[in-house]
Amino acid sequence: MQDPSSATGPGETVLIVGGGIVGLAQAYVLCRRGHAVRLFESGSGFAGKASHANGGHLSADSGAPWVSPAVLPELVHWLFDRHRPLSVKPLAMGLAGWSWLLSARRHLRLERYLESRSRLHALTEFSVTVWQRIESEIVSPLAPGQGVLSLYRSPREWDRARGLLERERSLGIQAEPVAAGEVASFVPELATAKVRPAGGIWYPRDRFGDCREAASRLAGWVGSHGGVLHPDTPVLAIEPGDGSVRVRTRDGLWTGRAVVIAAGVDSLRLARPLGIPLGLCPVKGYTRTYPVSPLARRGPALIDHSRKIVLTPLGEILRVAGMAEFTGFDDRLEPRYLARLHETAMDWFPDLAPVPSTLDWACLRAMTADGLPLLGSTRVRGVFVNTGHGPLGWTLAAGTAERVADAIEGRSSP
Ligand SMILES: Cc1cc2nc3c(=O)[nH]c(=O)nc-3n(C[C@H](O)[C@H](O)[C@H](O)COP(=O)(O)OP(=O)(O)OC[C@H]3O[C@@H](n4cnc5c(N)ncnc54)[C@H](O)[C@@H]3O)c2cc1C
């Protein structure tokens, strides 16, 4: 429980470290609540890391923790599958990776998974309603596409997914099974696909849109409503004081009543010197962007569930995203994983035009073992965190910004 005397009131300055979708949503929510906001971003522009070219889904219902009881039986198949969605580099992944894998084991149990799934769903559902509110406030549709169809390649995976579906629906998740023969009526564009899926799950409430575009709109709004944005300004250290907190940049020290660490995977490096342990692990993902989308811009978007790859129409373009590579803080592009994304995309859309490699992208997700983000106050007075959104940062950013703003103001959060 936070000490009420440390609550930050309207008008008081809050410093935010990180100008990805999470930091910018935080800045937006705090500005709206009347706080003075100052945001620092190391890059020359905003949303240049994980928020730059992600899968684009606002996963109200499909967003689930990665570690689930379904993973264990799949591991054996993945050993022999060139298209396995997971790659572990034991020497490169470091201590954070190893301790993450050890704690992730607990979440392979069904009861644990359902508990995390339920808590995560409460947050994704809440966040999507906050995004709707923000869209109406700034009069701009940030996620214009509607509906996501998750496809299963093998009867084995499809049976397992259906088995879990009833349990998930009892948590309030809206999802419908789709038989193999019905897939074509959902997505006529799959008529020429090389794969015949064993079945699918339809998520009517899931939406999609361009995360980077949304981040840029939020930055524009914050900048024109009194917030101060400092691009190209890495925070070198956070220095807690008595009743205030300072951040050190190469331009000097900035003081606020509170600071929010929203620096994606780099939150680990900023929090460590303060003695704040964050159970995060960097997990690399890849995206390819095709100039012309075979899917209609209004939807649905697809998930190739067997390969954990999403295919999302974003206006004229198609974004293909996936892969979980445990390789420490190395965010370089590896051609073989990009080739796998392309092969998967061609399975569904054999006529897809080639992709310019300049649009390929790799970045690190900040993952927790249970899939839930790390939010709110820390053991250091005035220092708050909003990180660990893993594969769902675009989905969760609006909701977690509200929760962390409540914590900064000393109000309890549901
Ligand atoms: C392949 C892939 C597909 C994905 N698809 C989806 C999806 O479909 N839906 C979804 O909801 N999510 C998706 N995600 C996850 C989502 O992209 C991330 O969770 C989200 O972008 C995290 O946002 P963030 O602001 O926390 O981190 P980032 O976007 O990484 O932002 C952190 C920022 O902090 C800055 N920073 C770091 N250190 C400092 C410092 N010392 N000083 C100042 N600034 C600093 C960085 O430069 C960076 O800009 C996907 C991720 C990947 C990799």
The ligand as an SDF file (V2000), in Angstrom:
LIG
                    3D

 53 58  0  0  0  0  0  0  0  0999 V2000
    6.9210   -9.2280  -33.3560 C   0  0  0  0  0  0  0  0  0  0  0  0
    6.0440   -8.5020  -32.3800 C   0  0  0  0  0  0  0  0  0  0  0  0
    4.6770   -8.4300  -32.5990 C   0  0  0  0  0  0  0  0  0  0  0  0
    3.8680   -7.8000  -31.6630 C   0  0  0  0  0  0  0  0  0  0  0  0
    2.5220   -7.7080  -31.9100 N   0  0  0  0  0  0  0  0  0  0  0  0
    1.7120   -7.1050  -31.0060 C   0  0  0  0  0  0  0  0  0  0  0  0
    0.3160   -7.0260  -31.2380 C   0  0  0  0  0  0  0  0  0  0  0  0
   -0.1850   -7.4760  -32.2630 O   0  0  0  0  0  0  0  0  0  0  0  0
   -0.4570   -6.4500  -30.2890 N   0  0  0  0  0  0  0  0  0  0  0  0
    0.0740   -5.9520  -29.1240 C   0  0  0  0  0  0  0  0  0  0  0  0
   -0.6980   -5.4700  -28.2880 O   0  0  0  0  0  0  0  0  0  0  0  0
    1.4050   -5.9690  -28.9030 N   0  0  0  0  0  0  0  0  0  0  0  0
    2.2320   -6.5420  -29.7960 C   0  0  0  0  0  0  0  0  0  0  0  0
    3.5690   -6.6240  -29.5670 N   0  0  0  0  0  0  0  0  0  0  0  0
    4.1040   -6.1150  -28.3010 C   0  0  0  0  0  0  0  0  0  0  0  0
    4.2550   -4.6030  -28.3110 C   0  0  0  0  0  0  0  0  0  0  0  0
    4.8910   -4.2100  -29.5110 O   0  0  0  0  0  0  0  0  0  0  0  0
    5.0980   -4.1850  -27.1040 C   0  0  0  0  0  0  0  0  0  0  0  0
    4.6050   -4.7760  -25.9240 O   0  0  0  0  0  0  0  0  0  0  0  0
    5.0370   -2.6780  -26.9320 C   0  0  0  0  0  0  0  0  0  0  0  0
    5.4780   -2.0240  -28.0920 O   0  0  0  0  0  0  0  0  0  0  0  0
    5.8950   -2.2480  -25.7470 C   0  0  0  0  0  0  0  0  0  0  0  0
    5.8420   -0.8570  -25.6730 O   0  0  0  0  0  0  0  0  0  0  0  0
    6.8100   -0.0840  -24.7000 P   0  0  0  0  0  0  0  0  0  0  0  0
    6.4880    1.3540  -24.8440 O   0  0  0  0  0  0  0  0  0  0  0  0
    6.7770   -0.7090  -23.3570 O   0  0  0  0  0  0  0  0  0  0  0  0
    8.2680   -0.4300  -25.2520 O   0  0  0  0  0  0  0  0  0  0  0  0
    9.0640    0.2280  -26.4760 P   0  0  0  0  0  0  0  0  0  0  0  0
    8.2090    0.4630  -27.6360 O   0  0  0  0  0  0  0  0  0  0  0  0
   10.2800   -0.6100  -26.6540 O   0  0  0  0  0  0  0  0  0  0  0  0
    9.4400    1.6360  -25.9030 O   0  0  0  0  0  0  0  0  0  0  0  0
   10.3870    1.8390  -24.8890 C   0  0  0  0  0  0  0  0  0  0  0  0
   11.0820    3.1460  -25.2310 C   0  0  0  0  0  0  0  0  0  0  0  0
   11.9380    3.5030  -24.1630 O   0  0  0  0  0  0  0  0  0  0  0  0
   13.0690    4.1180  -24.7280 C   0  0  0  0  0  0  0  0  0  0  0  0
   14.1610    4.0760  -23.7420 N   0  0  0  0  0  0  0  0  0  0  0  0
   14.8340    2.9940  -23.3040 C   0  0  0  0  0  0  0  0  0  0  0  0
   15.7540    3.3520  -22.3890 N   0  0  0  0  0  0  0  0  0  0  0  0
   15.6480    4.6920  -22.2610 C   0  0  0  0  0  0  0  0  0  0  0  0
   16.3550    5.6360  -21.4810 C   0  0  0  0  0  0  0  0  0  0  0  0
   17.3400    5.2880  -20.6390 N   0  0  0  0  0  0  0  0  0  0  0  0
   16.0200    6.9530  -21.5790 N   0  0  0  0  0  0  0  0  0  0  0  0
   15.0200    7.3490  -22.4230 C   0  0  0  0  0  0  0  0  0  0  0  0
   14.3390    6.4780  -23.2060 N   0  0  0  0  0  0  0  0  0  0  0  0
   14.6410    5.1630  -23.1040 C   0  0  0  0  0  0  0  0  0  0  0  0
   13.3610    3.2990  -25.9750 C   0  0  0  0  0  0  0  0  0  0  0  0
   14.1520    4.0280  -26.8940 O   0  0  0  0  0  0  0  0  0  0  0  0
   11.9530    3.0120  -26.4720 C   0  0  0  0  0  0  0  0  0  0  0  0
   11.5150    3.9420  -27.4380 O   0  0  0  0  0  0  0  0  0  0  0  0
    4.4250   -7.2410  -30.4890 C   0  0  0  0  0  0  0  0  0  0  0  0
    5.8050   -7.2820  -30.2830 C   0  0  0  0  0  0  0  0  0  0  0  0
    6.6060   -7.9130  -31.2150 C   0  0  0  0  0  0  0  0  0  0  0  0
    8.0810   -7.9480  -30.9710 C   0  0  0  0  0  0  0  0  0  0  0  0
  1  2  1  0
  2  3  1  0
  2 52  2  0
  3  4  2  0
  4  5  1  0
  4 50  1  0
  5  6  2  0
  6  7  1  0
  6 13  1  0
  7  8  2  0
  7  9  1  0
  9 10  1  0
 10 11  2  0
 10 12  1  0
 12 13  2  0
 13 14  1  0
 14 15  1  0
 14 50  1  0
 15 16  1  0
 16 17  1  0
 16 18  1  0
 18 19  1  0
 18 20  1  0
 20 21  1  0
 20 22  1  0
 22 23  1  0
 23 24  1  0
 24 25  2  0
 24 26  1  0
 24 27  1  0
 27 28  1  0
 28 29  2  0
 28 30  1  0
 28 31  1  0
 31 32  1  0
 32 33  1  0
 33 34  1  0
 33 48  1  0
 34 35  1  0
 35 36  1  0
 35 46  1  0
 36 37  1  0
 36 45  1  0
 37 38  2  0
 38 39  1  0
 39 40  1  0
 39 45  2  0
 40 41  1  0
 40 42  2  0
 42 43  1  0
 43 44  2  0
 44 45  1  0
 46 47  1  0
 46 48  1  0
 48 49  1  0
 50 51  2  0
 51 52  1  0
 52 53  1  0
M  END
$$$$
